[in-house]
Amino acid sequence: MRAAIFGLALATLALALVATATGTPSQPAQSGSCAKASLDLTKDGQLTLGTDNPAFPPWWGGAAKKPWQISNPASGQGYESAVAYAVAKQLGFAKGQVEWIHVKFAQSYRPGKKPFDWYMAQVSYTPERDKAVDFSNAYYFVNQALVARDGTAIASAKTRADLRPYRLGAQLGTTSYQFITDQIRPDSKPFAYPTNDLAVQALKNGQIDGIVVDLPTAFFVTAVQVEDGVIVGQFPNRGKREHFGMVFETGSTLKRCVNRALNTLWSNGTIKKIQTRWLSQSAGAPVIR
């Protein structure tokens, strides 16, 4: 899976990766303690935002530009990039005042000093993670999904019980892996991989029967990464809804201002428009009960 195949494969996605989406907030800046000049930032006068690398569609878009692989977080394209710039605009920052840095996924929610103002890479809120870092309000509500290879026995599964005899895998440290252990409870211990790329490769190699990822990522995996990949189905939430949040260093005063910005973007319809633009495929997957 390298850049040579992505130029052609990404064309199959029903996502407009040729256009930017920064949102259209009705109030481009905040006042009082959330005024731009009052914010406690990593670097004065700019937002320093972190994400993982590679940065995959549909969460990120735009042509890759070193040091970024696959996509470019600074493009404003893709769901997370569009939300980030919409929030930045609410805080009073122009696009050129936002800098992106690479931080590995698992490092984002470990305790300690952070090199970013906030981090976005499909990090789900959990009580355990919240003890080490702070989370913003939700910017996306998550359904997990199962990807398998077309024509295999697991591809016809309809219920979680149907999945238990199979070898399942996910990225280590993710809520996708936790979902397998807590909600599917397969007969054998699920396989854990350092990155989602390695989980996908294991599926392609036949080492596992299926992988669990969030639903928008499942569409990308089946459209681009696994030629005969199929979405077996998405899983309805049970109990409190899983959600993605921006990650902050514990005690960050910026979190309250970001939450104010997110509240505005939810209420004025900007986030809904961004979802429609970048994640419109996600409504069409079957449901595994």
C-alpha positions in Angstrom: 0.0 0.0 0.0 2.0 3.0 -1.2 1.3 6.2 -3.0 1.4 4.6 -6.5 -1.9 2.8 -5.9 -3.6 5.6 -4.0 -3.9 8.1 -6.9 -6.1 5.6 -8.8 -7.9 4.0 -5.9 -9.0 7.2 -4.1 -10.9 8.1 -7.3 -13.3 5.4 -6.4 -14.3 7.0 -3.2 -17.5 9.0 -3.2 -15.7 11.8 -1.4 -14.8 15.1 -2.9 -11.1 15.1 -2.0 -10.4 17.8 -4.5 -12.1 20.6 -2.5 -11.5 22.2 0.8 -14.0 22.2 3.7 -13.3 24.5 6.5 -16.9 25.1 7.5 -18.8 28.4 7.6 -19.2 29.4 11.3 -21.5 32.4 11.8 -19.1 34.0 14.3 -15.5 33.7 13.2 -14.0 34.6 16.6 -14.8 34.4 20.3 -14.6 37.1 22.9 -13.6 37.5 26.6 -11.4 34.8 28.0 -11.6 32.9 24.7 -10.3 35.8 22.7 -7.4 34.8 20.5 -4.9 37.0 22.5 -6.0 35.4 25.7 -5.4 31.7 24.7 -2.7 29.7 26.4 -0.9 28.1 23.4 2.1 26.0 22.8 3.5 28.7 20.5 2.3 32.3 20.6 0.1 33.4 17.8 -0.5 30.0 16.2 -2.3 26.7 16.8 -0.1 23.6 17.0 -2.2 20.6 16.2 -1.2 17.0 16.2 -2.3 13.9 14.4 -0.9 10.5 13.3 1.0 9.7 10.1 -0.1 8.3 7.7 -3.2 10.4 7.8 -6.0 8.5 6.0 -9.2 9.5 4.2 -12.0 10.1 4.8 -10.7 11.7 8.0 -8.0 13.6 6.1 -7.5 14.5 2.4 -5.4 16.4 -0.1 -2.3 15.3 -1.8 0.4 14.0 0.5 3.2 16.5 1.2 6.3 15.7 3.2 6.4 14.7 6.0 2.8 13.5 5.6 1.9 10.3 3.9 -1.3 9.5 2.0 -3.0 12.8 2.9 -2.1 16.2 4.1 -3.7 17.4 7.3 -3.1 21.1 6.4 -5.2 20.7 3.2 -8.5 21.4 5.0 -9.9 18.3 3.2 -11.4 15.3 5.0 -13.6 15.3 8.0 -11.1 15.9 10.9 -9.1 18.5 9.0 -12.3 20.3 8.1 -13.5 20.3 11.7 -10.1 21.4 12.9 -10.1 24.4 10.7 -13.7 25.3 11.5 -12.8 25.3 15.2 -9.7 27.3 14.5 -11.7 29.9 12.6 -14.1 30.2 15.6 -11.1 30.9 17.8 -9.9 33.6 15.4 -7.1 31.8 13.5 -6.5 31.9 9.8 -5.6 28.7 8.0 -1.9 29.9 7.8 -1.8 30.2 11.5 -2.3 26.4 12.1 0.7 24.1 12.2 0.4 20.3 12.1 2.9 18.0 13.8 3.1 14.2 13.8 2.4 12.4 17.1 1.8 8.7 17.3 -1.7 7.7 18.2 -0.9 5.9 21.4 1.3 8.7 22.6 -1.5 11.3 22.3 -3.4 10.1 25.4 -0.4 9.1 27.6 0.2 11.3 30.7 2.7 14.1 30.6 3.6 17.3 28.7 2.2 17.6 25.2 3.8 19.3 22.1 0.4 20.2 20.7 -2.5 22.4 21.6 -4.9 19.6 20.7 -4.7 16.3 18.9 -7.1 14.6 16.4 -6.8 11.1 15.0 -10.1 9.3 15.7 -9.3 9.2 19.5 -12.4 7.9 21.3 -13.1 9.2 24.8 -12.8 6.5 27.5 -12.7 7.0 31.3 -9.3 5.4 31.4 -7.8 7.8 28.8 -9.5 10.8 30.5 -7.4 10.1 33.6 -4.3 11.0 31.7 -5.4 13.7 29.4 -8.4 16.0 28.8 -11.0 15.5 26.1 -13.2 18.0 24.3 -16.9 17.5 23.7 -17.7 15.1 20.8 -17.0 16.1 17.2 -18.1 12.7 15.9 -20.2 9.9 17.2 -18.8 6.5 16.4 -20.1 3.2 15.1 -17.7 0.3 14.9 -17.8 -1.9 11.8 -16.4 -5.3 10.6 -14.4 -5.7 7.4 -13.8 -9.1 5.8 -12.9 -10.5 2.4 -15.7 -11.2 -0.1 -16.7 -14.8 -0.5 -15.4 -15.9 2.9 -17.7 -17.5 5.5 -17.5 -14.6 7.9 -18.9 -12.2 5.2 -22.4 -13.7 5.7 -22.5 -13.1 9.5 -25.6 -11.4 10.7 -25.1 -11.4 14.5 -22.3 -11.0 17.0 -22.7 -14.6 17.9 -22.1 -15.6 14.3 -18.6 -13.9 14.6 -17.3 -15.7 17.6 -15.7 -18.7 15.8 -13.6 -16.4 13.7 -10.1 -14.8 14.0 -10.6 -11.1 14.5 -8.1 -8.3 14.7 -7.7 -4.6 15.3 -5.1 -1.9 16.1 -3.7 -2.2 19.6 -4.9 0.3 22.1 -8.0 1.3 20.1 -11.7 1.1 21.1 -12.0 -1.2 18.0 -9.9 -3.8 19.8 -11.8 -3.2 23.0 -15.1 -3.6 21.2 -14.0 -7.1 20.0 -13.1 -8.2 23.5 -16.1 -6.6 25.3 -18.9 -6.8 22.8 -18.1 -9.6 20.3 -16.2 -11.9 22.7 -14.7 -14.3 20.1 -13.8 -17.8 21.0 -10.1 -17.1 20.5 -8.1 -14.1 21.7 -8.2 -11.3 19.0 -5.0 -10.3 17.2 -3.6 -6.8 18.1 -1.5 -4.8 15.7 0.7 -1.8 16.3 -1.0 0.1 13.3 -4.2 -0.3 11.3 -2.1 -0.9 8.2 -0.7 -4.1 9.7 -4.2 -5.3 10.6 -5.3 -4.7 7.1 -2.2 -6.6 5.8 -3.0 -9.5 8.0 -6.5 -9.6 6.6 -5.2 -9.6 3.1 -2.7 -12.4 3.9 -5.4 -14.5 5.3 -3.9 -14.5 8.8 -7.2 -13.2 10.3 -10.8 -13.4 9.1 -11.9 -9.9 9.9 -10.9 -6.5 11.3 -12.9 -4.1 13.3 -12.5 -0.3 12.6 -14.8 2.7 12.8 -17.4 2.8 10.0 -15.9 5.6 7.8 -12.5 3.9 7.9 -14.2 0.6 6.9 -15.4 2.3 3.7 -11.8 3.5 2.9 -10.4 0.0 3.7 -12.8 -1.7 1.3 -12.5 1.0 -1.4 -8.7 1.3 -1.4 -6.7 -1.1 0.7 -8.4 -4.5 0.3 -9.4 -5.2 -3.3 -11.9 -7.9 -2.3 -12.8 -6.3 1.0 -16.5 -6.0 2.1 -18.1 -4.3 5.0 -19.9 -7.2 6.8 -21.8 -4.7 8.8 -21.8 -1.9 11.4 -22.6 -2.4 15.1 -25.3 -0.4 16.8 -24.2 1.3 20.0 -25.2 -0.2 23.3 -25.3 2.1 26.2 -23.4 5.4 26.1 -22.5 6.5 22.6 -18.8 6.2 21.7 -17.4 9.5 20.4 -14.2 11.1 19.2 -12.9 14.2 21.0 -9.9 16.5 20.7 -7.1 15.5 23.1 -5.6 18.1 25.4 -2.8 18.1 28.0 -4.4 17.7 31.4 -5.6 21.1 32.7 -5.5 22.9 29.4 -7.5 26.1 29.5 -8.0 25.9 25.8 -10.4 23.0 26.1 -13.3 25.2 27.3 -12.8 27.5 24.4 -12.7 24.6 21.9 -15.9 23.3 23.5 -17.6 26.6 23.0 -16.5 26.6 19.3 -17.8 23.0 18.9 -21.2 23.9 20.4 -21.5 26.7 17.9 -20.5 24.5 15.0 -23.1 21.8 16.0 -25.8 24.3 16.6 -25.4 26.3 13.4 -25.2 23.1 11.2 -21.6 23.4 10.2 -20.6 20.0 11.5 -23.6 18.4 9.9 -22.5 19.9 6.5 -19.0 18.7 7.0 -20.3 15.2 7.8 -22.5 15.2 4.7 -19.5 16.2 2.5 -16.9 13.8 3.8 -18.7 10.9 5.5 -21.9 10.6 3.4 -21.2 6.9 2.6 -21.4 5.9 6.2 -25.2 5.6 6.3 -25.4 2.6 3.9 -23.8 -0.3 5.8 -25.9 -3.2 7.0 -26.2 -3.7 10.8 -24.9 -6.7 12.8 -27.1 -7.3 15.8 
